[in-house]
Amino acid sequence: MTEIALLLFVIVMFLCSAFFSGVETGIYRLSRFRLRLGVEQGRAFYKQLSTAIADGQGLILSLLLGNNIVNYLATSGLTWWLLSYLKDENLAEFYTTIIMTPTLFIFGEILPKSVFFYRADSLIRPLAPAIWGIWRLCTLSGAVQLMRLLFRVFSRLFRIAVDTAAAVDITQRSQVRQIFQETRDEGLLTSIQKNMIQRLINIPEVSVGTVMVPMNKVEMAEINSNRSALLAIVARCPHRRIPVYEKDRSHILGFIDIYQTLGAGEEFENLRPFVQPLVRMDMSTSVLDAISIMRKGPHRIAVITASQAGLLAEQKKPLGILTLKDLVEELTGELARYEIASDQSKTSGQKSTW
């Protein structure tokens, strides 16, 4: 009878291990949109589940603690059960290791995690009372607070930097993506709105280095260009604003506005009177930061430079050109392009891209 009870105990602990492993994955995969909807509609168990999930770190620590405890109990129970037959401690420990290692790994970890990964919403809800009870027990007993304290102590001891703000930001963006994915087929938004929202969600991860125009594709004017040389550039270039360099294309002085330069109606031997300053940005700058910089200042063109430590912005190698239009297109999609055929384009009503 004792042997049967021990075997049943091991099986129960094994099922509990699968429960903890699966729920741990299910918590990450659970739809926050459906959870909030269930709370607002007063569905059973959703409020308790929402309360537990609100303390994300505490809930995960509770699940990990529970998983380790049941794994230890399952292993101890099997060892004890084998001892009743083998009468040899070393042999019992050996067979326990041979049996429990693959069994727990496959059926206590991989299989339940895979099932909960794809069926989180349908499986987590009926398990909500148990999940809430485990979290509440670990919280009231002080186990969660103790593990948090140990985590902080060891983090400082080993100088492990924990960027909580970044982790929260990534998690929240992931949840927004999930909510958007779940509601995009409801027909409330047009395809244009859907695309813009998708770009808005993804834009914090986009750097200016990925959206700039490479230097080898940028049409530029030399500082000593006269009116005729500038007209030749305008004939093949569709842009209103053109970067200006001196001697070497890597030495960018600023940019000129074609309308203002050619609209002056007078001959000129160089472009110095018309050169306007431009802003320089590191290639790792995010698109959102670039939009903020160019919106606050009178900047329409930015030079994107290489990430070279110890150098001033003017000394860094230019990699490309970025315009406000390029940044806006990351939200709106590709904008229409209008070409400037000559200095007459201003009077003909045509517009340029820069």
Secondary structure, 3 states (H helix, E strand, C coil): CHHHHHHHHHHHHHHHHHHHHHHHHHHHHCCHHHHHHHHHCCCCCHHHHHHHHHCHHHHHHHHHHHHHHHHHHHHHHHHHHHHHHHCCHHHHHHHHHHHHHHHHHHHHHHHHHHHHHHCHHHHHHHHHHHHHHHHHHHHHCCHHHHHHHHHHHHHHHCCCCCCHHHHHHHHHHHHHHHHHHHHHHHCCCCHHHHHHHHHHHHHHHCEHHHCCEEHHHCCCEECCCCHHHHHHHHHHCCCCEEEEECCCCCCEEEEEEHHHHHCCCCCCCCCHHHCECCEEEECCCEHHHHHHHHHHCCCCEEEEECCCCCCCHHHCCEEEEEEHHHHHHHHHCCCCCCCCCCCCHHHHCCCCCC
